[in-house]
Amino acid sequence: MKKITLNKNKFFAWAGLIAPIIFVKVFLVEGMLRSGYDPLSTYVSALSLGPRGWTQISNFLVFGILLFLFTRGVRAEFPDGKASRGGLILLTIISIGYFLSGIFVMDPMNTPLDQASVHGTIHGILGGIVFLLMPISIFVYWGRFRIDPRWMPIQGWSLALGIICAVVDVFFTFASKLPELQNIFINWFGLIQRAVIVPFMAWVFIFALALLRSQRNFE
């Protein structure tokens, strides 16, 4: 029974390890291959639009599922103590948010609010929740890593990536609220958004790698 549990937890750790790699690789490659798509100014979610939109839609769905599986391994690793409850809730919400973002496709960028579709509105709400919780989840687990001897090796990475994710996230929120005609950042929205997503994905990868090593130590 113990061996089966270890194998299952290793599977969950692997899910967290490959999830960010697949997600980032798909939107980077698809962004380069998609005719007329500018990754510097256009959101990642815009790849869900058009005839090839199924690629990014599938990317959202797969990442959501894999991140959710990863949270099961995290739950087993931290059954109690700091971040065992709050951190798990945050990661679970984020995984569901990414999954649903594949189902509820965004409207084209610059769609007026009074012309927004239901699925586009829901996508925007989901995006707001996910972007708010990504840096928060990093800091919640950093609070655990910095006092847990087994997890101290990644507390520095967590702090650095959490700060980057949070600072750029706040800036992105501010920039996106400026009037369109006066917004000097509008041509860089895609890059700024990616500067929030990529640090979070890097943190998930580092977290999952540490979790996988933790599982191996019990073999």
C-alpha positions in Angstrom: 0.0 0.0 0.0 2.8 2.4 0.8 4.5 1.8 -2.5 1.2 2.4 -4.4 0.8 5.7 -2.5 4.4 6.8 -3.3 3.9 5.9 -7.0 0.6 7.9 -7.1 2.3 10.9 -5.4 5.2 10.7 -7.9 2.6 10.8 -10.7 1.1 13.9 -9.2 4.5 15.5 -8.9 5.3 14.7 -12.6 1.9 16.3 -13.5 3.1 19.5 -11.9 6.5 19.2 -13.6 5.3 18.9 -17.1 2.2 21.2 -16.8 4.1 24.5 -17.0 6.5 23.2 -19.7 3.6 22.3 -22.0 1.6 25.4 -21.3 4.5 27.9 -22.0 5.9 26.0 -24.9 2.5 25.8 -26.7 1.6 29.4 -26.4 5.2 30.5 -27.4 5.3 28.3 -30.4 1.7 28.9 -31.4 2.3 32.6 -31.0 5.2 32.5 -33.4 3.4 30.3 -36.0 0.1 32.1 -35.9 -0.2 34.5 -38.9 -1.0 38.0 -37.9 -0.5 37.4 -34.1 1.7 39.7 -32.2 2.8 38.2 -28.9 4.1 41.6 -27.7 0.7 43.3 -27.8 -1.8 40.4 -27.7 -2.9 38.3 -24.8 -2.2 34.6 -24.6 -5.9 33.9 -24.5 -6.3 35.5 -27.9 -4.7 32.3 -29.3 -8.0 30.6 -28.5 -9.7 32.6 -31.3 -9.9 31.7 -35.0 -9.6 28.4 -36.9 -6.6 27.2 -34.8 -8.1 28.3 -31.5 -8.5 24.7 -30.5 -4.7 24.6 -29.8 -4.8 27.2 -27.0 -8.2 26.0 -25.8 -6.7 22.5 -25.4 -3.6 24.1 -23.7 -5.8 25.7 -21.1 -7.7 22.5 -20.5 -4.6 20.3 -20.2 -2.8 22.7 -17.9 -5.9 23.0 -15.6 -6.1 19.2 -15.3 -2.4 18.7 -14.7 -2.2 21.5 -12.1 -5.2 20.0 -10.3 -3.5 16.6 -10.2 -0.4 18.4 -8.8 -2.5 19.8 -6.0 -3.4 16.3 -5.0 0.3 15.6 -4.5 0.8 18.8 -2.6 -2.1 17.9 -0.3 -0.4 14.6 0.5 2.9 16.3 1.1 1.4 19.0 3.4 -1.4 17.3 5.4 -1.2 19.9 8.1 0.6 23.0 9.2 1.2 26.3 7.5 -0.2 26.5 3.9 -1.7 23.0 4.1 -5.2 24.4 3.8 -5.0 27.9 2.3 -2.3 27.1 -0.2 -4.2 24.0 -1.4 -7.4 26.1 -1.9 -5.6 28.7 -3.9 -3.9 26.2 -6.2 -7.1 24.4 -6.7 -9.0 27.6 -7.7 -6.2 28.5 -10.1 -6.3 25.1 -11.7 -10.1 25.3 -12.2 -9.7 28.9 -13.5 -7.2 27.8 -16.2 -9.4 24.9 -17.1 -12.6 27.0 -17.4 -10.6 29.6 -19.4 -10.4 27.0 -22.2 -14.2 26.5 -22.2 -15.1 30.2 -21.9 -13.1 31.8 -24.8 -12.3 35.5 -24.6 -13.7 38.0 -27.0 -11.3 39.7 -29.4 -9.2 42.4 -27.7 -10.7 45.9 -27.6 -14.3 44.6 -27.7 -16.5 47.3 -26.1 -18.0 46.3 -22.8 -21.5 46.7 -24.1 -20.8 44.2 -26.9 -19.0 41.6 -24.7 -20.4 38.1 -25.0 -21.3 36.0 -22.0 -18.3 33.6 -22.5 -16.0 36.6 -23.0 -17.2 38.2 -19.8 -16.8 34.9 -17.9 -13.3 34.5 -19.3 -12.4 38.0 -18.1 -13.7 37.3 -14.6 -11.7 34.0 -14.5 -8.6 35.8 -15.7 -8.9 38.4 -13.0 -9.2 35.7 -10.3 -6.3 33.7 -11.6 -4.0 36.6 -12.0 -4.8 37.8 -8.5 -4.2 34.4 -6.9 -1.0 33.4 -8.7 1.4 35.6 -6.7 -0.7 35.2 -3.6 -0.3 31.4 -3.8 3.5 31.7 -4.2 3.8 33.8 -1.1 1.5 31.5 0.9 3.8 28.5 0.2 6.9 30.6 0.7 5.7 31.2 4.2 5.8 27.4 4.7 9.1 26.8 2.8 11.0 29.4 4.9 10.3 27.6 8.2 10.3 24.0 6.9 13.9 22.6 6.8 13.0 20.1 4.0 11.7 22.9 1.8 14.1 25.8 2.6 16.2 25.1 -0.6 13.4 26.6 -2.7 12.2 29.4 -0.4 14.6 31.8 -2.1 13.3 31.0 -5.6 9.8 31.3 -4.3 10.4 34.7 -2.8 12.1 36.0 -6.0 9.5 34.7 -8.4 6.6 35.8 -6.1 8.0 39.3 -6.0 8.3 39.4 -9.8 4.9 38.0 -10.3 3.3 40.4 -7.9 5.0 43.5 -9.0 4.3 42.9 -12.7 0.7 41.9 -11.9 0.1 45.2 -10.1 1.6 47.1 -13.0 -0.4 45.1 -15.5 -3.6 45.8 -13.6 -2.8 49.5 -13.6 -1.8 49.7 -17.3 -4.8 47.8 -18.5 -7.1 50.3 -16.7 -5.7 53.4 -18.5 -7.8 55.0 -21.2 -7.1 53.4 -24.6 -6.1 56.6 -26.4 -3.7 57.6 -23.6 -2.3 54.2 -22.9 1.4 54.1 -23.8 1.5 50.4 -22.8 -1.2 49.1 -25.1 1.4 47.7 -27.6 3.1 45.8 -24.8 0.1 44.1 -23.1 1.0 40.7 -24.4 4.6 40.9 -23.0 3.5 42.3 -19.7 0.9 39.5 -19.3 3.5 36.9 -20.1 5.8 38.5 -17.4 3.2 37.5 -14.9 2.4 34.1 -16.2 6.0 32.8 -16.8 7.3 33.4 -13.2 4.3 31.5 -11.9 4.9 28.7 -14.3 8.6 28.6 -13.3 7.6 28.4 -9.6 5.2 25.5 -10.3 8.0 23.7 -12.1 10.5 24.3 -9.2 7.8 23.3 -6.6 7.0 20.1 -8.5 10.6 19.2 -9.0 11.2 19.6 -5.2 8.1 17.5 -4.6 9.3 14.7 -6.9 12.7 14.7 -5.1 10.9 14.5 -1.8 8.9 11.5 -3.0 12.1 9.7 -4.1 13.7 10.2 -0.7 11.0 8.0 0.8 11.7 5.1 -1.6 
